[in-house]
């Protein structure tokens, strides 16, 4: 038992390397917040494209459906590798500008932004399906009422349908955000140092896993409160739809 405690809970190693692990965790938080924000926007765009009416928009609807199906079926690790190697190669060959292929916005390295790209590409597809479920949960009469007031389809979606749909899908979107946050650890495979890679580097230097344990605790301290918020929101929504018992 003492060997296990020494291997995973050596507080001397945790104390000596706390700042390094926290710096890695801060990069994880940045990846999660920026990637999550743009994934929310991209997912909403995809879901709205999928809801466009009429034959004229059928090609766009088909492209959106194909995109969502494809990137829900491809592992994010594979997307990450394709993005990082592909964009770097295209940029080096002059096919695309360097600011797209090898971005360094706001002083962040290219691997950081490649990770953002992969998170947005992958989780945008998942969030699009969540939005679609919310849009389809809004009664059709809402759209008909909005159109009868003289609104165009776009105005009705923007002013009536989307606001109602968003309130219905916040809990599942938070679940997707928790999954996105955990998947930020995959960015370490392209050379970016986030909390998992920081822990692995310390493990390699000390032959001890306590820094990785610290990383796991930091994840738990962040994701468990989010999970409880999701549970509370789902419970609140359920209580609103249940018939009161006299």
C-alpha positions in Angstrom: 0.0 0.0 0.0 2.8 2.4 0.8 4.3 1.8 -2.6 1.0 2.8 -4.3 0.7 5.9 -2.1 4.3 6.9 -2.9 3.8 6.4 -6.6 0.5 8.4 -6.9 0.3 10.6 -3.9 3.9 11.9 -3.3 3.1 15.4 -1.9 6.7 16.4 -2.2 6.7 15.9 -5.9 3.2 17.5 -6.2 4.5 20.6 -4.2 7.7 20.9 -6.2 5.9 20.7 -9.6 2.6 22.3 -8.7 3.2 25.5 -10.7 4.2 23.5 -13.8 1.1 21.4 -13.7 -1.1 24.5 -13.1 0.4 26.2 -16.1 -0.5 23.2 -18.2 -4.0 23.2 -16.7 -4.4 26.8 -17.6 -3.6 25.9 -21.2 -6.3 23.2 -20.9 -8.8 25.8 -19.7 -7.9 28.1 -22.6 -8.3 25.3 -25.1 -11.7 24.3 -23.6 -13.1 27.9 -23.4 -12.0 29.0 -26.9 -12.7 25.7 -28.6 -16.0 25.4 -26.8 -17.1 28.9 -27.7 -16.4 28.5 -31.4 -17.8 24.9 -31.4 -21.1 26.3 -30.0 -21.3 28.9 -32.8 -20.3 26.5 -35.6 -22.8 23.9 -34.3 -25.6 26.5 -34.4 -24.7 27.5 -37.9 -24.7 23.9 -39.1 -28.0 23.2 -37.4 -29.6 26.3 -39.0 -28.3 25.3 -42.4 -29.9 21.9 -41.9 -33.2 23.5 -41.1 -33.3 25.7 -44.3 -36.6 25.1 -46.1 -37.2 24.5 -49.8 -35.6 22.7 -52.7 -33.2 25.6 -53.4 -31.4 24.9 -50.2 -31.3 21.1 -50.6 -27.6 21.0 -51.6 -26.7 23.1 -48.5 -28.8 20.8 -46.3 -27.1 17.8 -47.8 -23.6 19.2 -47.2 -24.5 20.0 -43.6 -25.8 16.5 -43.0 -22.8 14.9 -44.6 -20.4 17.1 -42.5 -22.2 16.2 -39.3 -22.3 12.5 -40.1 -18.7 12.5 -41.1 -17.2 14.3 -38.1 -19.3 12.5 -35.6 -17.9 9.3 -37.0 -14.2 10.2 -37.2 -12.2 10.1 -33.9 -11.0 13.6 -32.8 -7.4 12.3 -32.6 -7.5 11.5 -36.3 -9.0 14.9 -37.1 -6.2 16.6 -35.0 -3.5 14.7 -36.9 -5.1 15.5 -40.3 -5.5 19.2 -39.4 -2.0 19.7 -38.0 0.0 17.9 -40.7 -2.3 19.0 -43.6 -2.4 22.7 -42.7 1.4 22.8 -42.1 2.1 21.1 -45.4 -0.3 23.4 -47.4 1.1 26.5 -45.7 4.7 25.4 -46.5 3.8 24.8 -50.2 2.2 28.2 -50.4 -1.3 26.9 -51.0 -2.8 28.7 -48.0 -1.6 31.7 -46.1 0.7 31.1 -43.1 -1.8 32.8 -40.7 -4.2 29.9 -41.5 -1.9 27.0 -41.9 0.6 27.9 -39.1 -1.4 30.4 -36.9 0.3 32.2 -34.1 -2.6 34.5 -33.0 -2.2 36.3 -29.7 1.2 34.8 -29.2 -0.1 31.2 -29.0 1.8 28.5 -30.9 0.5 26.7 -34.0 -0.2 23.5 -32.1 -2.5 25.4 -29.8 -4.6 26.7 -32.7 -4.5 23.4 -34.5 -6.0 21.9 -31.4 -8.7 24.7 -31.5 -9.4 23.8 -35.1 -9.8 20.1 -34.3 -12.1 20.8 -31.3 -14.3 23.1 -33.3 -14.5 20.8 -36.3 -15.3 17.8 -34.2 -17.5 19.1 -31.5 -19.3 21.5 -33.8 -20.8 18.4 -35.4 -22.0 17.0 -32.1 -23.4 20.3 -30.9 -25.2 20.7 -34.2 -27.2 17.6 -33.5 -28.0 18.9 -30.0 -29.2 22.2 -31.5 -31.3 20.3 -34.1 -33.0 18.4 -31.3 -33.8 21.7 -29.6 -35.1 23.3 -32.8 -37.3 20.3 -33.6 -38.7 20.4 -30.0 -40.2 23.8 -30.5 -43.8 23.4 -31.6 -44.4 24.0 -35.3 -47.1 26.4 -34.4 -44.5 28.8 -33.2 -43.1 29.1 -36.7 -46.5 29.4 -38.3 -47.5 32.1 -35.9 -44.3 34.1 -36.6 -44.8 33.8 -40.3 -48.4 34.9 -40.0 -47.1 38.1 -38.4 -45.1 38.8 -41.5 -41.7 37.5 -40.5 -39.4 35.8 -43.0 -38.1 32.3 -42.2 -34.8 33.8 -41.1 -36.5 36.4 -38.8 -38.7 33.8 -37.3 -35.7 31.5 -36.6 -33.7 34.3 -35.1 -36.4 36.0 -33.0 -38.7 33.1 -32.0 -37.4 29.6 -32.7 -33.7 29.8 -31.8 -34.2 31.5 -28.4 -36.7 28.9 -27.3 -34.5 26.0 -28.6 -31.3 27.2 -26.9 -33.0 27.2 -23.5 -33.9 23.5 -24.0 -30.5 22.4 -25.0 -28.2 24.0 -22.4 -27.9 20.8 -20.3 -26.8 18.5 -23.2 -24.5 21.3 -24.5 -22.8 21.4 -21.1 -22.3 17.6 -21.3 -20.6 18.1 -24.7 -18.4 20.8 -23.2 -17.3 18.4 -20.4 -16.4 15.9 -23.1 -14.6 18.6 -25.1 -12.6 19.6 -22.1 -11.4 16.0 -21.5 -10.5 15.7 -25.2 -8.1 18.7 -25.0 -5.6 16.1 -23.6 -5.3 14.8 -27.2 -3.6 18.0 -28.3 -0.4 16.7 -26.5 0.2 14.3 -29.4 1.2 17.3 -31.7 3.6 18.7 -29.2 1.5 21.1 -27.1 2.0 21.1 -23.4 -1.2 21.0 -21.5 -1.9 19.5 -18.1 -1.6 15.8 -19.2 1.6 16.4 -21.1 3.0 18.4 -18.2 2.2 15.5 -15.9 3.8 13.0 -18.3 7.0 15.1 -18.6 7.3 15.2 -14.8 6.6 11.5 -14.6 9.4 10.8 -17.1 11.8 12.9 -15.0 10.8 11.6 -11.6 9.5 8.0 -12.4 6.5 9.0 -10.3 2.9 9.5 -11.3 1.9 12.0 -8.6 1.9 14.9 -11.1 -0.6 13.0 -13.2 -2.7 12.5 -10.1 -2.7 16.2 -9.6 -3.9 16.7 -13.2 -6.7 14.2 -12.6 -7.8 16.0 -9.4 -7.9 19.4 -11.3 -10.1 17.8 -14.0 -12.4 16.5 -11.3 -12.6 19.8 -9.5 -13.8 21.4 -12.8 -16.0 18.7 -14.3 -17.9 17.5 -11.3 -19.4 20.9 -10.5 -20.4 21.2 -14.2 -22.0 17.7 -14.1 -24.0 18.7 -11.0 -25.2 21.9 -12.8 -26.3 19.8 -15.7 -28.2 17.4 -13.3 -29.9 20.4 -11.6 -30.9 21.9 -14.9 -32.3 18.7 -16.2 -34.2 18.2 -13.0 -35.6 21.8 -13.2 -36.8 21.2 -16.8 -38.4 17.9 -15.9 -40.3 19.5 -13.0 -41.7 22.1 -15.4 -43.1 19.5 -17.7 -44.5 17.2 -15.0 -48.2 17.6 -14.1 -48.7 18.9 -10.6 -50.2 16.2 -8.3 -52.9 17.6 -6.0 
